[in-house]
Amino acid sequence: MQENSKQPNESTVSDHPLSMTVYDLPNPNDLLQVDSKRTMRGRLFMMGVLIICAAPVVLSYLTYYIIRPTSFKSYGELIQPTLPIPSIQERVLMHPASDSASELINLSQLKGQWLLVSVGDSGCNSVCQHNLYFQRQIHTALGKERDRVDRVWLVTGEGAIAPEVLKGLGDAWVIRVSKSDLSKWLAPGANQLLEDHLYLVDPMGEWMMRFPPYLGIDTAPKLRRDLERLLRASESWDLPGRSVLPKGTFEEPNPPEHQTHPIPSQPNVSEKR
C-alpha cells in the first residue's frame, strides 16, 4: 500500500513546470568583450610573425648602412696586382721526390700548390736560417692541410750550401736562382732586403702576399692564420697534392755559365748578411 501511494507523487514532481532548468540568454556586452580580446590576440600574433620575417632584412640594412663591420686585416701584405712565376730554367738542388741535385726545372712548373717561399744566399746567414726554421715550423703546424703547401727555398749566389742546412730542410724544394732573375719577380718591403721576408704564391702561380720580416714566436702564428684562412677559402677548387709533373720536367743539365760550378764536399758557411 505504501509503494502504490508513492508512485503518483513521483509522477507529479517530475511533471511539475517548476522542476525544469531555465538558462538566461548571454549578455551582448560580454560577447563583445570576448570578441575584442580574440581580435587583439590575433593582431598581436600577426605582428609577431611580421617582425620575425622582417628582422633579417632590417638587420642587414642596419649592418650595411649604419654599423658597417670592419674589414679583416691580414698579417701579410697583399700584392696587387699579383705577379706570375717567371718562366725561367733553374737548377734544382733538392726536391720532395728526391734528394738528388743537378736537375733543371722551369719555375712555372711549380704551379698547382701553395708555395711558402724563402730567399737566401747559399751561405745562409743567421737571418736565412731563422726564416727557414719558421718556414718549416709553420708548415708543420698546418696539420693535414700542409699537403696543399710546398716549402721552397730559392738560393742565390754560387757558393756551397752547408750539409747541415740541407739536412734540416726536410721535404722542401731547394732551387738555385740568379738574383737578377729573382729581383724581376719578387721584391722586398721598404728599407728591407729580399732575404728578409717569406713570400706566398697561390696554386695558379701568382705571387700574392709578402710577410713582414723578422718572424718571432709571437708573429709566426699570425702568418699561419693568414695561410689557414686562404686554404679554407680555396678548398672548393684547390685539391691536396700537385699533379704528377709531366715527362721532361727534369732534364739533364746543360746549365748557363753562372750555374756550372760544382758543389764542394766541404762547404764554407758564412754567417754574414
C-alpha positions as CSV (number, residue, x, y, z in Angstrom):
1,M,0.0,0.0,0.0
2,Q,2.9,2.4,0.8
3,E,4.6,1.7,-2.6
4,N,1.5,2.4,-4.5
5,S,1.0,5.6,-2.7
6,K,4.5,7.0,-3.6
7,Q,4.2,6.5,-7.4
8,P,1.6,9.2,-8.0
9,N,3.7,11.7,-6.0
10,E,6.9,11.0,-8.1
11,S,5.0,11.4,-11.4
12,T,3.6,14.6,-10.1
13,V,7.0,16.0,-9.1
14,S,8.6,15.2,-12.5
15,D,5.8,16.8,-14.5
16,H,5.7,20.0,-12.5
17,P,6.8,23.0,-14.5
18,L,9.0,24.5,-11.8
19,S,11.3,21.5,-11.9
20,M,12.6,22.4,-15.4
21,T,16.0,24.3,-15.7
22,V,15.9,27.7,-17.4
23,Y,19.1,29.3,-18.9
24,D,19.4,33.1,-19.3
25,L,20.4,34.5,-22.7
26,P,24.1,35.7,-22.9
27,N,24.8,39.3,-22.3
28,P,25.7,41.1,-25.6
29,N,28.3,43.2,-23.8
30,D,30.2,40.1,-22.7
31,L,30.2,38.8,-26.2
32,L,31.7,42.0,-27.5
33,Q,34.5,41.9,-24.9
34,V,35.3,38.3,-25.8
35,D,35.4,39.1,-29.5
36,S,37.6,42.1,-28.9
37,K,40.1,40.0,-26.9
38,R,40.3,37.4,-29.6
39,T,40.8,40.1,-32.3
40,M,43.6,41.6,-30.2
41,R,45.4,38.3,-29.7
42,G,45.1,37.6,-33.5
43,R,46.6,41.0,-34.3
44,L,49.5,40.6,-31.8
45,F,50.2,37.1,-33.3
46,M,50.3,38.5,-36.9
47,M,52.6,41.4,-35.8
48,G,55.0,38.9,-34.2
49,V,55.1,36.9,-37.4
50,L,55.8,40.0,-39.4
51,I,58.5,41.2,-37.1
52,I,60.3,37.7,-37.2
53,C,60.1,37.7,-41.0
54,A,61.3,41.3,-41.4
55,A,64.1,41.1,-38.8
56,P,66.8,39.7,-41.1
57,V,66.1,42.3,-43.8
58,V,66.2,45.2,-41.2
59,L,69.3,43.9,-39.5
60,S,71.1,43.5,-42.9
61,Y,70.3,47.1,-43.8
62,L,71.4,48.4,-40.4
63,T,74.6,46.4,-40.6
64,Y,75.5,47.6,-44.1
65,Y,74.5,51.3,-43.9
66,I,75.0,52.1,-40.2
67,I,77.0,49.6,-38.2
68,R,79.3,48.6,-41.1
69,P,81.6,45.7,-39.8
70,T,85.3,46.4,-40.0
71,S,87.2,44.6,-42.8
72,F,89.6,41.8,-42.0
73,K,93.3,42.9,-41.9
74,S,95.8,40.3,-42.8
75,Y,99.2,40.0,-41.2
76,G,100.9,39.7,-44.6
77,E,100.9,42.4,-47.2
78,L,98.7,41.7,-50.3
79,I,100.5,42.1,-53.6
80,Q,98.3,44.0,-56.1
81,P,98.4,43.2,-58.9
82,T,99.7,39.7,-58.4
83,L,102.9,38.6,-60.3
84,P,103.1,35.3,-62.0
85,I,106.1,32.9,-61.6
86,P,108.6,33.7,-64.3
87,S,109.2,31.0,-67.0
88,I,112.9,30.6,-66.4
89,Q,115.0,27.4,-66.3
90,E,116.8,27.0,-62.9
91,R,118.8,24.3,-61.2
92,V,117.1,22.1,-58.5
93,L,119.4,21.2,-55.6
94,M,116.8,19.2,-53.7
95,H,113.1,18.5,-54.1
96,P,110.5,16.4,-52.2
97,A,110.6,13.4,-54.6
98,S,114.4,13.1,-54.4
99,D,117.4,14.4,-52.7
100,S,119.4,14.4,-55.9
101,A,120.9,17.6,-57.3
102,S,121.9,18.9,-60.8
103,E,118.5,18.9,-62.4
104,L,116.7,21.7,-64.2
105,I,113.2,22.8,-63.9
106,N,111.2,25.7,-65.2
107,L,109.9,27.7,-62.2
108,S,106.5,28.0,-63.8
109,Q,106.1,24.2,-63.3
110,L,105.8,24.7,-59.6
111,K,102.2,25.7,-60.1
112,G,99.4,23.6,-58.6
113,Q,100.4,24.0,-54.9
114,W,100.5,26.9,-52.5
115,L,104.2,27.9,-52.2
116,L,105.7,29.3,-49.0
117,V,108.9,30.8,-50.3
118,S,112.1,31.8,-48.6
119,V,115.1,33.5,-50.3
120,G,118.7,33.3,-49.1
121,D,122.3,33.3,-50.2
122,S,124.0,29.9,-50.4
123,G,126.0,30.8,-47.4
124,C,122.7,31.1,-45.4
125,N,123.4,33.5,-42.6
126,S,121.5,33.7,-39.3
127,V,118.6,35.6,-40.9
128,C,118.3,32.9,-43.6
129,Q,118.4,30.1,-41.1
130,H,115.8,31.9,-38.9
131,N,113.4,32.1,-41.9
132,L,114.0,28.5,-42.9
133,Y,113.3,27.4,-39.3
134,F,110.0,29.3,-39.1
135,Q,109.1,28.2,-42.6
136,R,109.3,24.6,-41.6
137,Q,107.5,25.1,-38.2
138,I,104.6,27.0,-39.8
139,H,104.3,24.3,-42.4
140,T,104.2,21.5,-39.8
141,A,101.6,23.5,-37.7
142,L,99.1,23.4,-40.6
143,G,98.4,19.7,-39.8
144,K,96.6,17.8,-42.6
145,E,96.4,20.9,-44.7
146,R,100.2,21.0,-45.1
147,D,99.8,18.6,-48.1
148,R,98.4,21.6,-50.0
149,V,101.5,23.7,-49.3
150,D,105.1,23.3,-50.5
151,R,108.1,24.9,-48.9
152,V,110.5,26.5,-51.4
153,W,114.0,27.9,-50.7
154,L,115.3,30.0,-53.6
155,V,119.1,30.1,-53.3
156,T,121.1,33.0,-54.7
157,G,124.8,33.0,-55.1
158,E,127.2,30.4,-56.4
159,G,128.6,29.2,-53.1
160,A,128.2,25.8,-51.5
161,I,125.3,25.1,-49.0
162,A,126.3,23.6,-45.7
163,P,125.2,19.9,-45.4
164,E,123.6,20.6,-42.0
165,V,121.4,23.3,-43.6
166,L,120.2,21.0,-46.4
167,K,119.6,18.2,-43.8
168,G,117.3,20.4,-41.8
169,L,115.1,21.3,-44.8
170,G,113.3,18.0,-44.9
171,D,111.0,17.8,-48.0
172,A,111.5,21.3,-49.2
173,W,112.3,22.4,-52.7
174,V,115.8,24.0,-53.0
175,I,116.3,25.8,-56.2
176,R,119.3,27.9,-57.2
177,V,118.2,31.1,-58.9
178,S,120.2,34.1,-60.1
179,K,119.4,37.1,-58.0
180,S,118.9,39.3,-61.1
181,D,116.1,36.9,-62.4
182,L,114.6,36.7,-58.9
183,S,114.6,40.5,-58.5
184,K,112.4,40.8,-61.6
185,W,109.7,38.8,-59.8
186,L,109.9,39.2,-56.0
187,A,110.5,42.5,-54.3
188,P,111.2,43.4,-50.6
189,G,109.4,45.9,-48.5
190,A,110.6,49.4,-48.0
191,N,114.1,49.5,-46.5
192,Q,114.3,45.7,-46.4
193,L,116.3,43.1,-48.2
194,L,114.9,40.4,-50.5
195,E,116.2,37.8,-48.0
196,D,114.3,39.3,-45.0
197,H,110.8,38.1,-46.0
198,L,108.8,35.0,-46.5
199,Y,106.6,35.1,-49.7
200,L,103.4,33.3,-50.6
201,V,102.5,32.1,-54.1
202,D,99.0,30.7,-54.9
203,P,98.3,27.5,-56.8
204,M,97.9,29.4,-60.0
205,G,101.5,30.5,-59.8
206,E,100.8,34.1,-58.7
207,W,102.9,35.8,-56.0
208,M,100.2,37.4,-53.9
209,M,101.5,38.1,-50.4
210,R,104.7,39.2,-48.7
211,F,105.1,38.7,-44.9
212,P,106.9,41.1,-42.6
213,P,110.5,40.4,-41.8
214,Y,112.0,39.0,-38.6
215,L,109.4,36.4,-37.6
216,G,109.2,35.5,-34.0
217,I,107.3,33.3,-31.6
218,D,104.6,36.0,-31.3
219,T,104.2,36.8,-35.0
220,A,104.6,33.3,-36.6
221,P,101.1,32.3,-35.5
222,K,99.7,35.3,-37.4
223,L,101.4,34.1,-40.6
224,R,99.9,30.7,-40.0
225,R,96.4,32.1,-39.5
226,D,96.7,34.0,-42.8
227,L,97.7,30.8,-44.6
228,E,94.9,28.8,-42.9
229,R,92.2,31.4,-44.0
230,L,93.5,31.2,-47.6
231,L,93.4,27.4,-47.5
232,R,89.9,27.4,-46.2
233,A,88.8,29.9,-48.8
234,S,90.3,27.9,-51.7
235,E,89.3,24.4,-50.6
236,S,86.5,24.2,-53.1
237,W,88.9,24.3,-56.0
238,D,92.4,23.6,-54.7
239,L,93.0,19.8,-54.1
240,P,95.8,18.4,-52.0
241,G,98.9,17.5,-53.8
242,R,100.4,18.6,-57.1
243,S,99.6,16.6,-60.2
244,V,102.4,14.4,-61.5
245,L,105.0,16.5,-63.2
246,P,105.0,16.0,-67.0
247,K,107.7,13.9,-68.6
248,G,110.7,16.0,-69.4
249,T,110.2,18.3,-66.4
250,F,113.7,17.5,-65.2
251,E,116.4,17.4,-67.9
252,E,120.0,16.6,-67.9
253,P,121.6,19.9,-67.2
254,N,123.2,22.0,-69.7
255,P,123.4,25.0,-67.4
256,P,124.3,28.5,-68.3
257,E,127.7,29.8,-67.3
258,H,126.6,31.1,-63.8
259,Q,125.5,27.5,-62.9
260,T,128.5,25.4,-64.0
261,H,130.3,25.3,-60.6
262,P,130.0,22.0,-58.7
263,I,129.2,22.0,-55.0
264,P,132.3,21.3,-52.9
265,S,132.2,18.5,-50.4
266,Q,133.2,20.7,-47.5
267,P,131.3,24.0,-47.9
268,N,132.4,27.2,-46.3
269,V,129.3,28.7,-44.5
270,S,129.3,32.4,-44.0
271,E,127.1,34.0,-41.2
272,K,127.3,37.5,-42.7
273,R,124.3,39.0,-44.4
